[in-house]
Amino acid sequence: EEQLIQNVVTEVVKILNLNSPGKIYLDTPQCFGLDWPVAHVRRLLHAGDMQKKMVRVGIHGMGGIGKTTLAKLVYKLICSEFEVSCYVLDVGGRCQEANGLLKLQTHMLRDLSQLTGKLDHVDRGKSLLEGCLRGKRVLLLLDDIQRPEQLEALAGNDRDFGPGSRLIITSRDKQILEVAEVNETFEVSRLSHKHALQLFNFHAFPNSSSPKQEIETLRNSIIKACDGLPLALQVLGKSLVGEGDRKVWEDMVDKLSSEPCLQKKLKISYDSLHDSYEKEMFQDIACFFTWTDKEIAMIFWRELIGSPLDGSLRHLLQNSLLNMGPDNELLMHSCLQDMGRSLANEMSPEPRKRTRIFAEEDVQHILQRHGAKAKNVRYLSYEPKEAVTLKAGMFESLYNLWLLWLTDVVIEEHFPEACFHDLRWLRWRKCSSRWLPPGMNLERLVIMEVTNSQISHLWDESRVEHATIRPLNLKVLILSGCTSLETLPSTISYTQLQILDLSNCNSLRSLPNTVGNSRNLVSLNMEGSGISSLPEDFGKLSSLQKLNLSWCKHLSKLPASFGNLSQLETLEIHHNPKLTELPDSFGGLKALLYLNAGYCQLPDDGLPTGIFELSSLKIIHLEHNAFRSLPCALKKLSELRELHLDGCHQLSLLPALPPSLRMLFARNCSQLDRLCYFTELNRLSRLDVSNSRRLTELYGLEALKGLTKLNLVGCESISIGTLQSCLGGLKSVEYVFIGGPGMSATKLQSLYDSIK
């Protein structure tokens, strides 16, 4: 029966004359020379029995050769063939951060099943991932796996995946792929001269196809020196954009001829940066800020330099020395990171004479000497392999620090008075004390992160002698994961605060009244906190754009002033079982683009009428709520792109939906028996009503001219006639998923025969 189900799907695909969308992606510039590698990896992924076998394919090669680019292209080409798909970039690099694996598991759960919330252990993450993968046809890309346990935590065993699933792994180390027991491997080769020429020309001469004749020979010499490495061709090409001076090209050729290794070649592009700020920012990112939120890094740099640096950051991006992540993080290729860290260490053979200290042995070298003669040290990050206890006096001569990052470090005694008077960024993870050590001078601090720590208060408010000097200009306060934190200090000025993160502070019951004065607050995250209510004047946060109040199990209502948040764009209030209604003022959220109010048990009247006046709203999540129907006013949401209604077990009928809708998800809606009003949904591209077992009718489905992906798995009550009518009328659909354990072999055979 399982094979019959797959035969039906295969036959549907053939009859609908599906075309590969490969040309869309392979025409893009970064794909020069990747036509054959992409086709070959796709063949490896489709080897064997596509429907039964779980296939793992490993892509390996040296750094900078294009493994990630190739893997992402293949992923984009085939992801629509699968029920669910997810990719995770830079696994190895991100796992070096505190709780890195937990963060990646959380990311995957969000992408694969919309599950959010705190994970407290890797094994818990593995269990949840197994649950959301089980039985589904999944495509998963894991980039830059460096250790076997990373793969185990993120991909588990083949039995966790449904039939026909595919796993793509990239790694510099071929042995990692052998341990991963991949079915096939592909080694990425250097680019041919032809393709290297195309790639270099694209980046160096964006407005023309070829250089002036007098530098053509020099260009060819540069391409030869890059030895077919895409990263070098891109970075060096970008550094020469608009450069017509022959002498500059000659200098580049001379430098390349004397530098045999990739890192030295990349440094030539760094040396070409004329702005000293750009060089400093590059080293900051390479040593510390990779995967850091761009806005937080910009706050730090602006505070140090006192002027906008957007142009400098933009220039690094234009020169391919920097990339941006999916959530506005600063990203840097690992080869460029290695180069930047080498530059930081080359400043002096003695750690105390360097500006940036990040290696564990170098930090220990400085602290053992109580920071003696370390006046040059401005950045210090200490993440020991095991928890350590230090004397506060070890920091007494590090009075010029701008940045101090500590993980799993216990400080005994109080700090000397002169300590940290210039400190701008304090990050302390896994602090085991009840409060921060006394004596710290935090007057100039702008970014404060104390996360996953045991503190109940930031500092001892009763202390007079050696008291902590409070920050006067704090702009970022992150206290996530401090499960014992009871209150926020009233002695801090919140007027300049832009980012406040109190997620997973279970013991925190309320916000201080002074938070209402935070007129500059842009982002507030209270996911998983213990708050039961918000201040009545919460609506005074006139600059707030992003608010997360999900998983607040004690939160029962939102204040009447909530609708005054006129700049709010993103609101997450899901998984709040006591929140059964939203305030009437909700219609005042005129800038709202994204709303997630799933898992709140909202009844039929739980959605205020004002919500349907929000003409800017693009995405709504209403999963697992208690309403039996949705208001007809839903059609008034003229910009709505996605509607998520999974698990609404009492929902029996949907009203007419806005013509702007692109995606509709109504999975596991056990009372939903029919869908209609499709005639105006010309833009709907994806419809997923899987496991809605009472669904019998899909009126007008054939009118969906833009539908490309349809999932009817587990819809066992739909008749053969309805399926034949629907599938025969869909002209643009690319992928259809049908079948399931509740569909009889007789029904599937009948459908198979009718479309064969």
N, C-alpha and C positions, 0 to 999 in steps of 0.2 A: 504493500500500500504506500509506503514511504517513497519507493521508486516511482510509483505511478503519479504521486503528487508532483515530483520533480519533473516527470515527463510532460505533465500538463503545463507547468511553468515554462519549460523549454520550448514547447510547441507554441505557446502564446507569444513568446519572444520572437520566434521565427515568423509567425503570421503577421505580427505587427511591423515586420521589416525594420528592426532596430538598427540604427547606424551608430558606429562608434564616434563619440565626440572628441576623439583624439586630436584632430586637426586644430581644435579650439586652443588647446594648450601648447601644442608643439610649434605653433606659429609665434609664440612669445620669445623675446630675445634671449633670455637666459637658457633657452633650450637648444642652442646651436650644438650640433653633434650628438644630440640625445635621442634621435629618432630610433636608431637601432637598439641602444641600451633599453629604452622604454619598451620597445616591442619584445625584446628578449626576456625582460623581467616579467612582462605580462604572460608570455608563454610559460615561464616557470610557474607562475601562480595558477595557471589554468591546466597544469599537467595533472594527469590521473583523472580519477572520477570526481568531477567538479561538485557533484551533489552530496557525496558521502564523506569525502576525505577532508580533514583539516590540514592545510598546507602552510608550512613555515618557509619563507624565503629570506635569506640573509644577503645583505649588500655590504661589501667591505672594500677598503682602500685607504690610502694615506689621507691625512688631513688636508683639506682644501681642494680635493679632487672632484667634489660634486656629489657625494653620496646622498646628502640630504635633499639636494635639488632633484636628483633622479627619483628618490623614494616619494617625494611629495607629488611629483608629476604623475607617477603611476597611481598613487592614491587618488588624485583628482579624477583621473580617467575612469576608474572602476568603482568609486565609492557608491555611486547611485545604484549599483547592482546588488547592494546589501541592505538588509533590514536596518542595521545600525552601523555606524562607523565612527572612528575616533583616531586622532593622531596626537602624539606627545613628542615635542621637540626637545633636544638637548637633555636627555634623561640623565646622563652622567654628570653634567655640570650642575643641574638643579638638585641632584641628590647630595651634593656637597654642602648644601644649605642645611640648617637645622630643620628637622622634620620634613626633609625634601621628599622622601617617598610618600609620606602621608599627604602632602600637598598634591603630588601627581595622582595619587589614587582618588583624591577628592575631585580633581579636574576631570578624570576619566568618568567617574560616577555621574558628574553633572552632564557631560556630553552624551553618555550612553543611555542614561535613564532619567535625567532631570533630578536625580537625587542630590540633595545638598545637606550641609550640616557638618558637624565636627567629627573627625575620626580620631580616636585616642590611641589606636594601635594598628600596626601594619597588618596583623592577622585579621582584624576586624574589616579592614579595607579589602583584603583578599576575599573574605567571605561574601561581602556585599557585591564585589565585582563578579564572583562566580554566579551569584543569584541573577544579576541583570544580563549576563552573557548566556546563561543556560538556555539551550534550545533555539537561540537566535543565530541567523546567518550574519556573521560579524566581520568587518574589515578593521584591522588594528595596525597602526604604524607606530613603532617605538624607535626613536632616533637616538643614536649614540649610546648604545648600551655598553657599559664598561665593566659591570660585575654581574655574575649569575643571579645574585639575590635580587637585583633590580628587575630582571626579567620574571623571576618567580613571583615577585610582589605585584607586578602589573599584568602579567599574562597567564600565570598559573599553569594548568595542564590543558592538553588538547581536549580532554573530556568536558572541560568547562564551556567549550564553544559548541554551537549548533552545527549541523551538517553544512558543508560548503563554505565554512569560514576560512579567512585568510589572515596571516600574520606576516608583516614585513618588518625586518629588524635591520638597522644599520649599525656598524661598529668598525672602528679602526683595526680591531683585534680579531683575526679570523678564528682564533681559538675560542673566543666567546661564542661564536656562531656554532662551533662544534659542540660546545657544552650545551647550547640551546637546542641541539638535535634538529637543526633546520633540515628540510627536505632537499633544498637546492640552495646554492650560493652563486653570487655574481660579483666579480671583482671589477670595479670601475677603473677604466683605463684613462690615460692622459688624452687630451684632445689632439686630433690630427692638426697639421699646419693649416689646412683649409678652415677648419672649424675654429681654431684658435684665432685666426685672422678675422673671421666674422665676429667673434665675441669681443676681441680687442677693439675693432673698428666701431662696433656699436657703442661702447662705453667712451672711447676717446674722441670719436667724431659723431656726436649725436645728430648733427645737422647736415651731415654729408656722408657719402658712402666711402670716401677714400681721402687720404691726406694729400697735402701739396707734394709735388714731385721731389722737392729738395729734402724732404724728411722721410720719404717712403722707405729708403734703405735703412734708416735709423729705426723706423717702426718695425721693420722685419727683424732687426737685431734684437729689439726688445721682446718681440713675440718668441723668438728662438730661446732667449734667456729664461722666459717664463716656463719653458719646458712642458707646455700643454696643461698647466695647472689653472683651472678656471678662476680660483680665488685671486691668484697673482695677476692674471690677465684683467680681471675686473677692477681690482684695487689700483693697479698701476695705470690702467687705461683711464679711469676716472680722474686720477691726479694730473693728467695731461690734457684735460678738456680745455679747449680754447687756447692752448699754448702753441703759438706759431714760431717762437724763437728757436732757431736751430741749435743754439748753444745749450738750451735746456734739455733738448732731446739727446744731444751728445753726452751731456753730464749723466743722464739717466743710463745710457748704454755703458759708460765707463763704470758706474757704480755696480750695475748688474753683472758685468763681466768679472768683477772681483768678489762677488758674493755668491757662493755656491748653494747656500741653504735657503729654504723658503722664508724663514723668519727674517733673515737679513734683507731679502728682496722686498718683503712687505714694509720693512722699516724705511725704505726709500720714500714711500708714499707718506709716511708719518713725518719724515724730515721735510717734506715739501709744504707742510702746513705752516703758513706765515704767522698765524695768530697764536701767541703763547697760551692764551686761554684754551684754544682748541687742543693743544698738546696736553695741557693739564687735565682737561675733561676726559680726553682719551685714556690717560693713565688711571684716572679715578674709576672709569668704567671697567677697564681691564682688571684692575686690582680688587675692586669692591662692588661696583654698581651693576654688574650684569644681572639681569632679571629683577632689577629695582624699578619701581614705578617712576616714570619719567618726571611726573609733577613733583614728587618728593625730592628727587635729585636736583631738579631746577630750583626748588626752594633753598636747598643747601648752597648751591653755587651762587645764586643771587645774593644771599646773605653774606657770603665771603667777598664777593667782588663788587656788589653794590650797583650793578647795572644789568639790564636784560642780556641773556646769552642765547636767545632763540636762534640767532643767526649762526653762532658758532656750532650749535648742535645740528642745525640744518646742513652746515658745510660738512660735518663728519658723516652725515647720512648720504649726502651727495657724492662723497668720495668713497662710499662703500666701506668705510671704517666702522660703521655702526648700522644696526638695523633696529626696527621696532617690533615688539611682540604683539600677540593678539589682544592683550589687555593693556596696551600702552607701556609695556616694559622696555627697558633698554637692553638690547641684545648685541652680542659681539661674537664673531666666529672664534672658536677655540684657538685657532692658530694666531689670530690677532691678539687674543688675551695673553697667550704665552709670550708674544713679542712685547706687549705692554708691561707685563710683569718683569721681564728681563730688563727693560729700560729702567724700571724703578729700582731694581737691584744693582744695576750698573752705576748708579749714582755714587756709590762708594762700596769698597769691600767690607767696611765696618757698618753694621746695621745702625748704630747710633747716629751715624752721619747721613742717613737717608731720610727722605720725607715720608715714605709709605712703608709700613711694616705689616706684613700679613702672614709670613711663614712662622709656624709655631716655634721653631728653634731660634729664630731671630728675636721674637718677642721675649722668650725666656732669657736670652742673652742680655737684653736691655733691662728687664725687670730684676734680674739677679744683681745688677749693679745699681739698683734704685734709680734708674733713668739718668745716671751720671753722664754729663756732657752730651745729652740727647736733645739739645735744644732745636735741632733741625726736624725732629719727628713731629709731623702734623697729623698723621693718620696711623692708628694702631688697631688691628683686629686680632683678637686672641680666641681661638676655638680649639682648645686642647682636646685630645682624643678621649681623655677621662677628666672627670671633675677635679678641680684643683682649689686649694686654699692659699690666698696671698695676703700679705700684710699691706695695709693701706699705704705705708711709708714707701713701698716700692715704686709708687707713682709720683713721689714728691718732686722730682726734677722734670717730669713730663708736663710742664706748665704751658707749653705752646700747642698742645693738642687741639685740633679742630674736630676730629672724629675719633670716638672710642667705641669699639664694638667688643663685647664680651659674651661668651657662651659657657655656661656651666662653671662659672668662677665664683668663689666665695671670698669676700673681702672682710678681713678682721680689723678691728679698731677703727678710728676715724681718720679721714683724709686730712693732710696738712692744709693750712688755710690758703696757700697759694695755688692749690691744685685746680686745674680745669677752668681758670678764669676766662679762657678764650674758647671753651668748648661749644660747638654748635650742634653736634649730632651725637647723642648717647643711645646706643643699642645694648640692651642687657637681656639675654635669653637665659632661661632656666636659672633664675636667681632664687636661691633657697632660703633667703632671709625674709623676715616679716616686713621689712622696709629697706630702702636703700641705705647704704652706710652713711653716717653723718659726716658733715664737714665739706660736702661737695659744693663747689661754686658753680651754680647752673644759671647764673644771671643772664648770660648771652646765648643760652641754649634755644634753638629753634625747632629741633626734631628730637623727640624723646620716645624711644621704644623700649618697653619693659614687657616681654612676652613670655608665655608659658612658664610663669614664675609663681612662687608661693607667697608673694607679698599680700598683706591685707590692707596696707596703706603705702603710699609712695614714700613717705618719710615720717619720722616720729615728730608729730606736731607739738608734743610737750617739751621737747628738748630745747634748752636755751643755749647752753654751752656747746660749741661745735655744731651749731644748727646748720642745716642745708640752706644755702642761699637760693631762693626760688627763681625760676625763669620769669622774665618780664615780657618776653616777646615770642612765646611759644606758638608755633604754627602747625606742628604735627604732633599729635599725642596718640600713640599706639600701645594699648595695654591688653591685647588679645591673649586669651588663654590663661589669664591670671584668675584662676577659679576661686581664690580666697579673697579677692579684692572686694571690700565692703562699701567704700565710698571714694569719691574723687575729692582731692584737696580743694578747699574753698579759698586757699591762699594763692592759687594760681590765677593769673589774668587770662581769661578765655577770649578776650576781645579780638585778638589777632588769629585765633585758631582757624585753620582751613580744613584740616583732616583730623577726625576723631574716630578711633577704632577701639571699641569695647567688646568685641565679639568673644563669646564663650567665657565671659566673666559671670559665672553662675550665681555668685553671692551678691552681686550688685543689684540692689532693689530699686534704685531711683537715680535720677540725674540731679546735680546741684542746681538750685534756682538760677545761679549765675550763668548757666549754659545758654539761657535765652538771650544773653548779651553777645553771643558769638555771631555777629552779623556777617562775618566773613566765612563762616563754615560752609564748605562746599560738599564734603562727604562725611556721612555719619554711619558707622557700622556697629549695630548692637545685636547681631545674629547670635542666638544662643545665650543671651544674657538673662539675668534674673529679674529684670524690670517688670513691674506690674502695671505701671502707668507712665504717661509722659506729662511733663509740666503743662499747665493750661495755656501758658504763653508760648508753646512750642512753635506756633505759627510765625513767631518773630524771626525765625531763621530764614531771612529773606533771600539769602544767597544759596541755600541748600539745593544741590542738584542730584545727589545720590543718597538714598536712605535704605538701609537694610534692617528690618525688624523681624526677620524670620526666626523660627524656632524659639520664640520667647513664650514659654509655656504658661507664664503667669499673666501675660498681657491680655486684657479682656476688652479694652476699648481704646479708641484714638480720640484725642481732644477735639473739641468743636473748632478750634483755631487751625486745625490741620489743613484745611482748604486754602489757607493764606500762603502756603509754600508755592508761590507762583513760578519759581524757577526749577522746581523739582522735575527731573527727567526720568529717573529710574527709581522704582519703589518695589521692594520685596517684603511681603508680609506673610509669606507662606509658612505652613506648619505651626500655626497658632490655634490650638484647639479651642481656646476660650474666646477667640475673636469671632463672633457670630454676626456682626454687623459693622458696616462702615459709616462714618459720619455723613450727614447730609451735605456738608460743605465740600465733599469730594470733588464736586464740579469746578472748584476753583483751581484745580491742578492743571492749568491750561497748557503747560509745557511738557506734560507727562508723555513719554514715548514708550515706556516698558512697565508693565504691571504684572507681578506674580503674587496672586492671592490664592494659591492652591493649598489644599489640606487645611482648610479653616472651618469646614462644616457650615458654610454660608447657606442659609435657607433661600426660598424663593424671593423673599423681600430683603435679603441681605445685601443686595447691590443697590446703592442709592441711585435715583434717577439721574443725578448730576453726572454720573460716570459716563453716560452715553452722550454727553455734550463735549467730551474731550476729543476734539477733532484731530489732535496730533498723535493720538495713541496708535502705536504700530504693532505691539505684541502684548497679548493677554494670556496669562496662565491661570486657569480656574480648575485645575485637576482636583479630584476627590473632595468635591463640595456636595452639599445636600440638596441643591435645588432640583426640582422636577422638570422645570422648563426655564428658558431664558426669555427676557422681555423682547418684544418686537423692535424696541428702540435700539437693539444691538446693530441694526442695519445703518444707523446714523453715524457709526464710527467710520468715517469716509477714508481714513488712512490706514485702517487695520490690515496688517499683512499676515499675522499668525494668530490662530486661536487654538488653545490647548485645553481639552476637556476630558482627558483620560481619567478613568476610574470614577466618573460621576454616575454612581450606580442607580440613582433614582431618575435620571434624565431619560425621558422617553421620546422627546421630539425637539428638533431644532427649528428656530424661526428662520425667516429669510436673512441671509448674511450679507455683509457689505460686498459690493462688486470688486473692491480693492483686494480681497483676501487671496493670499498666495498659498497658504498651508493650513490644513484643518486636521487636527488630531483628536479622535474620539475613541481611543482604545479602551477595552475593558468596561464599556458602558453597558451594563448587564440588562437594563430596561429599554435601551434604544432599539426601536423596532422598525423605523423607517427614516430615510433621509429624502428631502425634497428641496425645492427652490434652488436647483442647480443652474437654471437657465441664464442667470445674470453673472455667474462666477467665471467669466472668461479668462481671468488671470490665475485661477487656481491651478497650481502645478503639482501639489502633493496632497493626497488624501489617504489617511491611515485610520481605519475603523476596525483594526484587527481585534479578535477575541470579543467583539460585541455580538454575543451568541444569539440574541433574539432578533437581530437585524434581518429583515426579509425583503425590503424594497429599497431601491436606489432610483427614485424617480428622476428622469432627465439626466442621468449621469453621462450619457452619450453627448450631451451639449457642452461638456467641459473640453473646449477646443485646445486649452493650454496644458491639460493634465499630462504629466510625464511619469509619475510614480504613484501606483495604487497598491495598497496593502489590505487584503481581505482575508488574511490567515485567521482561521478560527471562527469565521462567520458562517457557521454550519447551517443556519436556517435559510440562507439565500438559495432560491431554486435554480435549477439548471437553466431554465428559460431566461431568468434574470441575468445570470452570468453570461450566457451566450449573447443576449441583447447588448449588455454593457460593453463586453470586450469587443464585439464586432463594430460598435460605433465609435470607439476611441481611436482616433487617427494619429494623435501626437504622443501617445503614451510610450515610454521606453521600457519600464519595468513594472511587472505585475506579480504580486505575491499572493498565492491562494493555497488552500489546503488546510491541514491541521488534523489533530487526532480525532475530532468529532465529525469529520466529513467521511462518508462511507466510500469504500472503493468503487461501488457501483456508480455513485454520483460522479466521481472523478473520471471513471472510465467513459461515462456518457459524455462528459464535457470534452474529454480528450478526443473522442471519436468525432464530435460535432465540429471541432475546429481544425482537425487534422486535414 
